[in-house]
Amino acid sequence: MPGATDDEVREQVLAAASQLFYTRGVQAVGMDALRTAAGVSLKRLYQIFGSKDAIVEQVLHRQREAWNRLVEETVATPATARDKLLAIYDMLTRWSAEDDFRGCMFINTFGELGGVDPRIAEIIREQKAEFQDRVAALVAEAGGPASLAAQLAILAEGAQTTTAIAGSNAAAGHARAAAEILIDSLLAPPAEW
């Protein structure tokens, strides 16, 4: 990318890294592969990022923003908090049916690096806590108990992992059905007078 600005190169590298890390795994992608995929020199890559660790961190931050946008877009349309919660599982069903689905990038990266890189583990834990907090806000809006948020988040995380391993997106549908049972059993019905 001769003549490209640092911001343009940064975007190109992060896009390439996101795709490569997601499809191959972080450890399997070396700087040469990343350089080739992004179309930049190794020297420029290191000038902008300094290290592969910095690239991994920035990719995770971008993925976190993308995930949060996806969740917000998903819950924006349904009218009730209950329907918003269930819409998350509908989104997981659609996403996990895509040909390039490889599970949750955060879970995958934690499996690779969580035990050896405390900064990466922290970023991933923050993302998972943030998702659970968003689910908790929807549960509170629906009038459900706080414990329901953790249960629903675990169903969503488990659906992603199971789908990636099994190669079938049936888990997302099963998670939705379980979520619906949990939600309906724990939400207080409106009082009838």
C-alpha positions in Angstrom: 0.0 0.0 0.0 2.5 2.6 -1.1 1.3 6.2 -0.3 -1.3 5.0 2.1 -1.7 6.8 5.4 -1.0 5.1 8.7 -4.8 5.1 9.4 -5.5 3.4 6.0 -2.7 0.8 6.7 -4.0 0.2 10.2 -7.5 -0.5 8.8 -6.2 -2.8 6.2 -4.1 -4.7 8.7 -6.8 -5.0 11.2 -9.3 -6.2 8.6 -6.8 -8.8 7.4 -5.9 -9.9 11.0 -9.5 -10.2 12.0 -10.2 -12.6 9.1 -7.0 -14.6 9.6 -7.2 -14.9 13.3 -10.9 -15.9 13.1 -10.4 -18.6 10.5 -7.0 -19.9 11.4 -6.4 -18.9 15.1 -4.1 -16.3 16.5 -1.1 -18.5 17.0 -1.2 -20.0 13.5 -0.9 -16.6 11.9 2.6 -15.2 11.7 3.5 -11.6 10.9 4.6 -12.6 7.4 1.2 -14.1 6.6 -0.4 -11.0 8.1 1.9 -8.7 6.0 1.0 -10.6 2.8 -2.7 -10.6 3.5 -2.7 -6.9 4.3 -0.4 -6.0 1.4 2.0 -4.0 3.6 5.7 -4.3 4.3 6.8 -5.9 7.5 8.7 -2.7 8.4 5.5 -0.6 8.1 3.5 -3.2 10.0 5.9 -3.0 12.9 6.1 0.8 12.7 2.4 1.2 13.1 1.7 -1.6 15.6 5.0 -2.4 17.3 4.1 -6.1 17.9 1.7 -8.9 17.1 0.3 -8.6 20.6 -0.8 -5.0 19.8 -2.5 -6.2 16.7 -4.3 -9.0 18.6 -5.5 -6.5 21.2 -6.8 -4.0 18.6 -8.5 -6.8 16.7 -10.3 -7.9 19.9 -11.3 -4.3 20.6 -12.8 -4.0 17.1 -14.6 -7.3 17.4 -16.0 -6.1 20.7 -17.4 -3.0 19.1 -18.8 -5.0 16.2 -20.4 -7.5 18.6 -22.0 -4.7 20.7 -23.3 -3.0 17.5 -24.8 -6.4 16.4 -26.5 -6.9 19.7 -27.9 -3.4 19.8 -29.2 -3.7 16.2 -30.7 -7.0 17.2 -32.6 -5.7 20.2 -33.6 -2.4 18.7 -36.7 -3.7 16.8 -38.6 -6.0 19.1 -41.3 -4.3 21.2 -40.9 -6.1 24.5 -37.8 -7.0 26.6 -38.8 -10.6 26.4 -38.7 -10.5 22.6 -35.5 -8.6 22.7 -33.9 -11.3 24.8 -35.1 -14.0 22.4 -34.0 -12.0 19.4 -30.4 -12.5 20.5 -30.8 -16.2 20.0 -32.4 -15.6 16.6 -29.4 -13.6 15.6 -27.1 -16.4 16.9 -29.1 -18.9 14.7 -28.6 -16.7 11.6 -24.9 -16.0 12.3 -24.0 -19.6 13.1 -25.6 -20.7 9.8 -23.0 -18.7 7.8 -20.4 -20.8 5.9 -17.5 -19.1 7.6 -18.8 -19.5 11.2 -16.0 -20.6 13.5 -17.6 -19.8 16.9 -16.9 -16.9 19.1 -13.6 -15.1 18.4 -13.3 -14.2 22.1 -13.7 -17.8 23.3 -11.4 -19.1 20.6 -8.7 -16.5 21.5 -9.1 -17.2 25.2 -8.5 -20.9 24.5 -5.3 -20.0 22.7 -3.9 -17.2 24.8 -6.0 -16.7 27.9 -3.7 -18.8 30.1 -0.5 -17.2 28.9 -1.4 -13.5 28.2 -3.0 -11.7 31.1 -3.8 -8.6 29.0 -5.7 -10.7 26.4 -7.5 -12.6 29.1 -8.6 -9.3 30.6 -9.9 -7.9 27.3 -11.9 -11.1 26.8 -13.3 -11.1 30.3 -14.4 -7.5 29.9 -16.2 -8.4 26.7 -18.0 -11.3 28.3 -19.0 -9.2 31.3 -20.2 -6.4 29.0 -22.5 -8.9 27.2 -23.8 -10.3 30.4 -24.5 -6.7 31.7 -26.5 -6.0 28.5 -28.5 -9.1 28.9 -29.0 -8.2 32.6 -30.4 -4.8 31.6 -32.9 -6.5 29.3 -33.8 -9.0 32.1 -34.4 -6.1 34.5 -36.5 -4.3 31.8 -38.6 -7.5 31.6 -39.0 -7.7 35.3 -36.9 -10.8 35.7 -34.5 -11.8 38.5 -30.8 -11.0 38.2 -29.9 -14.7 38.1 -31.7 -15.0 34.8 -29.1 -12.8 33.0 -26.2 -15.2 33.8 -28.3 -18.2 32.7 -29.2 -16.6 29.4 -25.6 -15.4 28.7 -24.4 -19.0 29.4 -26.9 -20.3 26.9 -25.7 -17.9 24.2 -22.0 -18.6 24.9 -22.7 -22.4 24.9 -24.6 -22.2 21.6 -21.7 -20.5 19.9 -19.1 -23.0 21.2 -21.3 -26.0 20.5 -22.1 -24.9 17.0 -18.4 -24.3 16.2 -17.5 -27.7 17.4 -20.4 -29.7 16.0 -20.5 -27.9 12.7 -24.3 -27.6 12.9 -26.2 -24.6 14.0 -28.9 -26.6 15.8 -27.4 -25.6 19.2 -28.6 -22.0 18.6 -32.2 -23.2 18.2 -31.9 -25.4 21.3 -30.5 -22.4 23.2 -33.4 -20.3 22.1 -35.9 -22.9 23.2 -34.2 -23.2 26.6 -34.1 -19.4 26.9 -37.8 -19.1 26.2 -38.6 -21.7 28.9 -36.3 -19.9 31.4 -37.7 -16.5 30.6 -41.3 -17.5 30.7 -40.9 -19.5 33.9 -39.0 -16.6 35.7 -40.9 -13.6 34.5 -43.7 -12.8 36.8 -47.0 -12.8 35.0 -49.0 -9.6 35.2 -51.3 -9.4 38.2 -55.0 -10.0 37.3 -57.5 -8.2 39.4 
